[in-house]
Amino acid sequence: MCTLLMTFTPQIAVVGGGPAGLAAAIEAARAGLTAHLYDDRSALGGPAYGHAAKSTLLAELDAAGSRVVLHHRATVWGIFEQRTLAVWEGDRAEIVRPEVMVLATGAHNRAVPVPGWTLPGVTGGETRAVKPGQRVLVAGAGPLLPVLASRLVRAGAQVVAVLDAAPSGRMPRALPAPWNQWALSGHATADWDTLRAARVPFVESRAVARVVGDETVREVVTVALDEDWRPVRGSEEKLEVTAVCFSWGFVPSIQLSQMCGAEHHHAAELGGWVPLVSAEMETTVPGIFSAGDGAGVGGAALAVLEGRIAGIAAATRLGALSPGAARSRSRPHRAALAPLRKSRDVLGRLIAARPGLAELITPDTVICPCEGTTAARVDQALDEGVGDLGQMKRMTRAGMGECQGRMCSPALAHLISHRRDIPLEAIAPPSIRPPVTPVPIHVLATLPDEQT
Ligand SMILES: Cc1cc2nc3c(=O)[nH]c(=O)nc-3n(C[C@H](O)[C@H](O)[C@H](O)COP(=O)(O)OP(=O)(O)OC[C@H]3O[C@@H](n4cnc5c(N)ncnc54)[C@H](O)[C@@H]3O)c2cc1C
């Protein structure tokens, strides 16, 4: 049974309880407002941030007291008419119509299909799935590679190598600013010390060409990459492993900002499609703000600063702060943000997945694991004239499954871009309809008629 509560109209709603959402709610509360914060998880801090948030933002949250109303395990599964939120909270369904809202929905793991990537024993950044003693290869691109590899070593796995697709010699050897300000795995230099002590080779400009196995992983074939991340013929090598842990960085979760009707643009250094935002983090829909990884992947410190700026701006929009007070409150956050964004952009460009990776895909490579759509089916659709993600979904079912295309859409866009030789930014993200995440049918049934 699911009960539909009356429509609720808070002044400010924040979606997402990671560092960005927490910071936005804290600033709104500091300005004297009551902010309602909705997060689909049971603990605050986002998927990766829990313990770091405890030592910092959670103390500020305590100080805010009842001015921040927390809704745990509360999923915002749709937004209607720009600012009407459909919320599923345990045995209750709620319609929430805030005056202003901050979307801080974070990002999800980027998937890069290669032959064998859906075999048991292959994970996408999930280190807990790897057992102690297993021979594991860590591969992908970005600052999380040493973080994940060192976690695995400490958990007792034998990390046979770390492969970074990014060009040789350009990746910083420590978690770069902005990522090193809020180290989640412990200490960046400690990660490298762990890898050195365990004699784990770190190889650049190299990737997994295919994973070989049946019930489990038996080996991987690795290959050198050129500047465009195209496989270099004749450079293949075999490695015996029992698990592979991929980390290809993150893709901003923009489903809710899309549903609001906000304009989006493509920025490779931010992780792909992101909402256009003003200096106050306001989207093109007045009164709707976006902050943190959902507005461009940049690490926790950046998410906090953007969240604070969005919270202050939202409070100003509601008249709780004068423009002058808002300026002086947000000034230090803006000053701290500028250099972090600069280095985030440099790093983002370095690790942005390049089109050459699509050459690793063979006809039987699964592109959409939810629907089992292979590259052969995608190529057939391309031959039939399909040129965008919407048509591709209708023709091949890729993107229709449980994850609603979160996993396969960026990979499909790369494939279309590569096969058609068109830039990635020419391929719009797929259009989004509620529910953005699977919800029970009785929750959908509670929606008032005007929303269906
Ligand atoms: C393994 C790992 C290690 C990392 N290490 C570092 C590090 O050392 N340094 C660093 O700076 N960064 C690190 N990061 C990245 C950092 O965690 C993120 O940049 C940061 O958490 C982004 O904050 P956010 O608030 O934008 O999003 P998130 O922290 O992702 O929070 C978003 C929240 O919104 C919720 N949500 C999303 N959609 C909905 C919805 N529809 N309804 C309700 N709730 C929703 C999510 O469940 C989540 O709780 C790491 C990430 C990972 C995965």
The ligand as an SDF file (V2000), in Angstrom:
LIG
                    3D

 53 58  0  0  0  0  0  0  0  0999 V2000
   35.3650    5.7340   -4.9340 C   0  0  0  0  0  0  0  0  0  0  0  0
   35.3400    7.2340   -5.0300 C   0  0  0  0  0  0  0  0  0  0  0  0
   36.3920    7.9660   -4.4760 C   0  0  0  0  0  0  0  0  0  0  0  0
   36.3920    9.3520   -4.5980 C   0  0  0  0  0  0  0  0  0  0  0  0
   37.4460   10.0540   -4.0710 N   0  0  0  0  0  0  0  0  0  0  0  0
   37.4400   11.4040   -4.1250 C   0  0  0  0  0  0  0  0  0  0  0  0
   38.4910   12.1630   -3.5020 C   0  0  0  0  0  0  0  0  0  0  0  0
   39.4230   11.6020   -2.9420 O   0  0  0  0  0  0  0  0  0  0  0  0
   38.4210   13.5100   -3.5620 N   0  0  0  0  0  0  0  0  0  0  0  0
   37.3680   14.1510   -4.1520 C   0  0  0  0  0  0  0  0  0  0  0  0
   37.3260   15.3960   -4.1600 O   0  0  0  0  0  0  0  0  0  0  0  0
   36.3560   13.4850   -4.7600 N   0  0  0  0  0  0  0  0  0  0  0  0
   36.3680   12.1160   -4.7520 C   0  0  0  0  0  0  0  0  0  0  0  0
   35.3470   11.4220   -5.3270 N   0  0  0  0  0  0  0  0  0  0  0  0
   34.2920   12.1690   -6.0290 C   0  0  0  0  0  0  0  0  0  0  0  0
   33.3110   12.8030   -5.0450 C   0  0  0  0  0  0  0  0  0  0  0  0
   32.7320   11.7790   -4.2420 O   0  0  0  0  0  0  0  0  0  0  0  0
   32.2290   13.5450   -5.8400 C   0  0  0  0  0  0  0  0  0  0  0  0
   32.8300   14.5000   -6.6930 O   0  0  0  0  0  0  0  0  0  0  0  0
   31.2670   14.2750   -4.9150 C   0  0  0  0  0  0  0  0  0  0  0  0
   30.6680   13.3690   -4.0120 O   0  0  0  0  0  0  0  0  0  0  0  0
   30.1810   15.0090   -5.7110 C   0  0  0  0  0  0  0  0  0  0  0  0
   29.2440   15.5370   -4.8250 O   0  0  0  0  0  0  0  0  0  0  0  0
   27.7210   15.7740   -5.2560 P   0  0  0  0  0  0  0  0  0  0  0  0
   27.0310   16.2870   -4.0450 O   0  0  0  0  0  0  0  0  0  0  0  0
   27.6850   16.5890   -6.4890 O   0  0  0  0  0  0  0  0  0  0  0  0
   27.1520   14.3260   -5.6620 O   0  0  0  0  0  0  0  0  0  0  0  0
   27.0790   12.9630   -4.8710 P   0  0  0  0  0  0  0  0  0  0  0  0
   28.0670   12.9040   -3.7650 O   0  0  0  0  0  0  0  0  0  0  0  0
   27.1270   11.9120   -5.9160 O   0  0  0  0  0  0  0  0  0  0  0  0
   25.6300   12.9820   -4.2090 O   0  0  0  0  0  0  0  0  0  0  0  0
   24.4450   12.9670   -4.9720 C   0  0  0  0  0  0  0  0  0  0  0  0
   23.3420   12.3700   -4.1140 C   0  0  0  0  0  0  0  0  0  0  0  0
   22.0830   12.5690   -4.7700 O   0  0  0  0  0  0  0  0  0  0  0  0
   21.3220   11.3750   -4.6530 C   0  0  0  0  0  0  0  0  0  0  0  0
   20.3550   11.3700   -5.7550 N   0  0  0  0  0  0  0  0  0  0  0  0
   20.6010   11.3800   -7.0740 C   0  0  0  0  0  0  0  0  0  0  0  0
   19.4520   11.3740   -7.7760 N   0  0  0  0  0  0  0  0  0  0  0  0
   18.4460   11.3880   -6.8540 C   0  0  0  0  0  0  0  0  0  0  0  0
   17.0150   11.3800   -6.9640 C   0  0  0  0  0  0  0  0  0  0  0  0
   16.4070   11.3860   -8.1620 N   0  0  0  0  0  0  0  0  0  0  0  0
   16.2740   11.3600   -5.8310 N   0  0  0  0  0  0  0  0  0  0  0  0
   16.8900   11.3780   -4.5900 C   0  0  0  0  0  0  0  0  0  0  0  0
   18.2420   11.3730   -4.4450 N   0  0  0  0  0  0  0  0  0  0  0  0
   19.0120   11.3830   -5.5670 C   0  0  0  0  0  0  0  0  0  0  0  0
   22.4060   10.2830   -4.7690 C   0  0  0  0  0  0  0  0  0  0  0  0
   21.9740    9.0250   -4.2750 O   0  0  0  0  0  0  0  0  0  0  0  0
   23.5040   10.8690   -3.9120 C   0  0  0  0  0  0  0  0  0  0  0  0
   23.3280   10.5380   -2.5390 O   0  0  0  0  0  0  0  0  0  0  0  0
   35.3110   10.0310   -5.2420 C   0  0  0  0  0  0  0  0  0  0  0  0
   34.2520    9.3050   -5.7890 C   0  0  0  0  0  0  0  0  0  0  0  0
   34.2650    7.9100   -5.6930 C   0  0  0  0  0  0  0  0  0  0  0  0
   33.1190    7.1340   -6.3140 C   0  0  0  0  0  0  0  0  0  0  0  0
  1  2  1  0
  2  3  1  0
  2 52  2  0
  3  4  2  0
  4  5  1  0
  4 50  1  0
  5  6  2  0
  6  7  1  0
  6 13  1  0
  7  8  2  0
  7  9  1  0
  9 10  1  0
 10 11  2  0
 10 12  1  0
 12 13  2  0
 13 14  1  0
 14 15  1  0
 14 50  1  0
 15 16  1  0
 16 17  1  0
 16 18  1  0
 18 19  1  0
 18 20  1  0
 20 21  1  0
 20 22  1  0
 22 23  1  0
 23 24  1  0
 24 25  2  0
 24 26  1  0
 24 27  1  0
 27 28  1  0
 28 29  2  0
 28 30  1  0
 28 31  1  0
 31 32  1  0
 32 33  1  0
 33 34  1  0
 33 48  1  0
 34 35  1  0
 35 36  1  0
 35 46  1  0
 36 37  1  0
 36 45  1  0
 37 38  2  0
 38 39  1  0
 39 40  1  0
 39 45  2  0
 40 41  1  0
 40 42  2  0
 42 43  1  0
 43 44  2  0
 44 45  1  0
 46 47  1  0
 46 48  1  0
 48 49  1  0
 50 51  2  0
 51 52  1  0
 52 53  1  0
M  END
$$$$
